């Protein structure tokens, strides 16, 4: 399995979902030590912060996971280094990791490695909730329980590698992974001790579609089922991958919001049907988790009150893997010959509202693999749900 250290340019896998984020249900099951700061901080979705004058009874307050300084090998735990286990919020295919050491300068973990496993629910022992605790190490009882997973034998996705200290502009450590297996759990090892601010696991979800009922409705674009954003025109304030996230959005930051278009006219007018007379639009393209027939649509503008789009439309189509790859490389330029078909006609949207559409509104009843959401002229959408029946497409290269 190949891995690559951080490159000068941010890697492409940052466009995928953080499968371990607290926002999608990721959680820490076990950590050898949480003396200065708990491992749960690793999975926070917001950026790390630094409070210069804040201390706890155990030492400097840090926004990350920081263990005590080791003084003897094998003390507390026989591995001789610290580690934690993370249950992914969305099991799936992993394309890369990010270890952010932001603000950890003289106390960062100098090396780390990553292991992974795909576990069935019955393989996971009963583990007591950790709570948020500092100044502690795992108990012998906790270690005995977690050792049943034999995590030291899990597959190695990133061999031991050096990390950089958390100075401004240099704290992000990226590692690409080439693996097509589905993973559910991660073991993060640090050598021998120290701190990491954030740990992100980039990829896309994968459901076992062989177990689904053919007559059951599924959200075919949901990231937890394997939907993924493969292109967009603008993501100034929020990435469109957010709109296929878990649950309703928590804030505008948990949605897709574009910049205000600079080609909007100084004086706004409407046509005879009430639509704004404005040029241009913004768009995002998604690969469905599974090809299928869409029967119900939800477009949610939750939290977008003074910045929702005026209208939206949806188009669908069948794209091969090669056509998708070409689209990504060419940034989905207009001249690319793709067979988009109308799924939902141009439709007015309202502020801070869930909009539902069913068979009476939908124009496309064929199996599709991809959708294109177009908003006009600009603004924000919090969620897109595409409920339908999973079906195969013999002509698509999937």
LINKAZI-V90498 format. One record per residue. RES is the residue in three letters. PHI is phi in degrees with one decimal (999 if undefined). Layout:
# LINKAZI-V90498
RES/PHI
RES/PHI
This chain:
# LINKAZI-V90498
UNK/999
UNK/-94.5
UNK/-131.6
UNK/-137.5
UNK/-73.2
UNK/-59.4
UNK/-98.6
UNK/-66.1
UNK/-92.5
UNK/-57.4
UNK/-71.9
UNK/-63.6
UNK/-67.7
UNK/-65.6
UNK/-76.1
UNK/-84.3
UNK/-79.4
UNK/-81.5
UNK/-70.1
UNK/-103.6
UNK/-59.1
UNK/-59.9
UNK/-65.2
UNK/-109.2
UNK/98.7
UNK/-63.7
UNK/-151.7
UNK/-86.7
UNK/-91.8
UNK/-161.7
UNK/-146.0
UNK/-66.4
UNK/-156.5
UNK/-133.8
UNK/-62.7
UNK/-92.1
UNK/-158.7
UNK/-76.7
UNK/-64.3
UNK/-58.4
UNK/-61.1
UNK/-56.8
UNK/-99.2
UNK/-63.5
UNK/-84.5
UNK/-79.3
UNK/-69.9
UNK/-63.5
UNK/-129.2
UNK/-126.6
UNK/-116.8
UNK/-59.1
UNK/-104.8
UNK/-100.0
UNK/-131.4
UNK/-106.3
UNK/-67.9
UNK/-104.1
UNK/147.3
UNK/-64.2
UNK/-71.3
UNK/-132.2
UNK/-94.9
UNK/178.9
UNK/-104.4
UNK/-136.2
UNK/-98.7
UNK/-69.5
UNK/-76.3
UNK/-72.8
UNK/-120.2
UNK/-142.6
UNK/-64.9
UNK/79.7
UNK/-75.3
UNK/77.1
UNK/-139.0
UNK/-67.3
UNK/-64.8
UNK/78.9
UNK/-153.7
UNK/-92.4
UNK/-158.7
UNK/-142.1
UNK/-112.2
UNK/-123.0
UNK/-93.0
UNK/-63.6
UNK/-69.7
UNK/-128.6
UNK/-62.4
UNK/176.4
UNK/-89.1
UNK/-100.5
UNK/-109.8
UNK/-177.9
UNK/-124.2
UNK/-129.3
UNK/-112.4
UNK/-102.0
UNK/-100.6
UNK/-46.9
UNK/73.8
UNK/-92.0
UNK/-108.9
UNK/-88.4
UNK/-136.1
UNK/-78.5
UNK/-77.7
UNK/-72.4
UNK/-143.5
UNK/-151.2
UNK/-149.3
UNK/-133.1
UNK/-121.3
UNK/-149.1
UNK/-147.5
UNK/-112.9
UNK/-109.8
UNK/-85.2
UNK/-56.6
UNK/-70.6
UNK/-84.4
UNK/-91.1
UNK/-68.3
UNK/-69.9
UNK/-121.6
UNK/-66.7
UNK/-56.3
UNK/-77.0
UNK/70.8
UNK/-107.1
UNK/-137.6
UNK/-130.4
UNK/72.9
UNK/-132.7
UNK/-127.2
UNK/-62.8
UNK/-82.6
UNK/-61.4
UNK/-65.2
UNK/-64.7
UNK/-64.0
UNK/-62.4
UNK/-67.4
UNK/-71.6
UNK/-65.6
UNK/-63.5
UNK/-80.9
UNK/50.2
UNK/-67.3
UNK/-66.6
UNK/-101.2
UNK/-64.8
UNK/-63.0
UNK/-90.6
UNK/-96.1
UNK/-130.7
UNK/-64.4
UNK/-50.7
UNK/-140.4
UNK/-77.6
UNK/-113.3
UNK/-97.8
UNK/-67.2
UNK/-87.7
UNK/-79.0
UNK/-55.7
UNK/80.3
UNK/-130.5
UNK/-88.7
UNK/-87.7
UNK/-113.3
UNK/-111.2
UNK/-140.4
UNK/-80.5
UNK/-130.9
UNK/-109.6
UNK/-151.7
UNK/-106.2
UNK/-83.0
UNK/-89.2
UNK/-124.4
UNK/-119.6
UNK/-136.5
UNK/-125.6
UNK/-111.1
UNK/-101.6
UNK/-103.8
UNK/-119.3
UNK/-126.6
UNK/-87.6
UNK/-160.7
UNK/119.3
UNK/-135.0
UNK/-133.6
UNK/-78.4
UNK/-139.4
UNK/-133.1
UNK/-121.9
UNK/-120.8
UNK/-93.9
UNK/177.2
UNK/-141.5
UNK/-64.3
UNK/-144.2
UNK/-91.6
UNK/-82.2
UNK/-72.3
UNK/-69.5
UNK/-100.2
UNK/-82.8
UNK/-83.2
UNK/-64.8
UNK/-101.8
UNK/-101.2
UNK/-83.4
UNK/-132.9
UNK/-77.0
UNK/-77.5
UNK/-108.4
UNK/-61.5
UNK/-63.7
UNK/-69.3
UNK/-94.2
UNK/122.8
UNK/-65.8
UNK/-149.9
UNK/-80.0
UNK/-116.3
UNK/179.9
UNK/-163.2
UNK/-92.2
UNK/-156.9
UNK/-142.5
UNK/-63.2
UNK/-107.9
UNK/-164.9
UNK/-79.6
UNK/-64.1
UNK/-61.4
UNK/-63.8
UNK/-77.2
UNK/-108.1
UNK/-76.8
UNK/-80.7
UNK/67.6
UNK/-77.5
UNK/-67.2
UNK/-89.2
UNK/-167.2
UNK/-60.7
UNK/-64.5
UNK/-96.9
UNK/-142.3
UNK/-106.0
UNK/-135.6
UNK/-95.7
UNK/-70.2
UNK/-73.0
UNK/-65.7
UNK/-79.5
UNK/-92.3
UNK/-69.3
UNK/-70.3
UNK/-65.8
UNK/-120.3
UNK/-87.6
UNK/-138.2
UNK/-118.4
UNK/-85.9
UNK/-65.4
UNK/-98.5
UNK/93.0
UNK/-82.8
UNK/-65.4
UNK/-88.7
UNK/-136.4
UNK/-77.3
UNK/78.8
UNK/-164.5
UNK/-120.9
UNK/-148.5
UNK/-143.7
UNK/-117.4
UNK/-127.6
UNK/-89.9
UNK/-67.3
UNK/-63.2
UNK/-154.7
UNK/-55.1
UNK/-176.7
UNK/-106.0
UNK/-84.2
UNK/-119.4
UNK/-141.7
UNK/-130.0
UNK/-127.9
UNK/-123.4
UNK/-112.1
UNK/-106.6
UNK/-48.0
UNK/78.8
UNK/-91.9
UNK/-108.8
UNK/-102.4
UNK/-145.8
UNK/-76.7
UNK/-70.1
UNK/-73.3
UNK/-141.6
UNK/-144.8
UNK/-150.1
UNK/-129.0
UNK/-123.1
UNK/-128.5
UNK/-170.8
UNK/-108.5
UNK/-117.0
UNK/-76.9
UNK/-60.2
UNK/-68.0
UNK/-63.6
UNK/-64.3
UNK/-60.3
UNK/-62.1
UNK/-62.4
UNK/-63.5
UNK/-63.3
UNK/-91.1
UNK/55.2
UNK/54.0
UNK/-60.1
UNK/-58.2
UNK/-72.3
UNK/-63.9
UNK/-83.4
UNK/-119.8
UNK/-89.6
UNK/-76.1
UNK/-121.8
UNK/-61.4
UNK/-106.6
UNK/-133.1
UNK/-66.0
UNK/-53.7
UNK/-134.4
UNK/-68.2
UNK/-116.3
UNK/-123.1
UNK/-74.3
UNK/51.0
UNK/-149.2
UNK/-89.8
UNK/-109.9
UNK/-116.5
UNK/-138.1
UNK/-131.0
UNK/-54.4
UNK/-70.1
UNK/-102.6
UNK/-84.3
UNK/-103.6
UNK/-115.4
UNK/-120.3
UNK/-97.1
UNK/-68.4
UNK/-131.1
UNK/-117.3
UNK/-137.5
UNK/-132.1
UNK/-123.7
UNK/-97.4
UNK/-115.0
UNK/-115.5
UNK/-133.1
UNK/-82.7
UNK/-168.7
UNK/124.8
UNK/-133.2
UNK/-127.7
UNK/-95.8
UNK/-148.8
UNK/-126.9
UNK/-122.3
UNK/-124.7
UNK/-86.2
UNK/-170.9
UNK/-105.6
UNK/-70.7
UNK/-140.7
UNK/-93.4
UNK/-123.9
UNK/-67.1
UNK/-85.5
UNK/-91.0
UNK/-86.4
UNK/-128.3
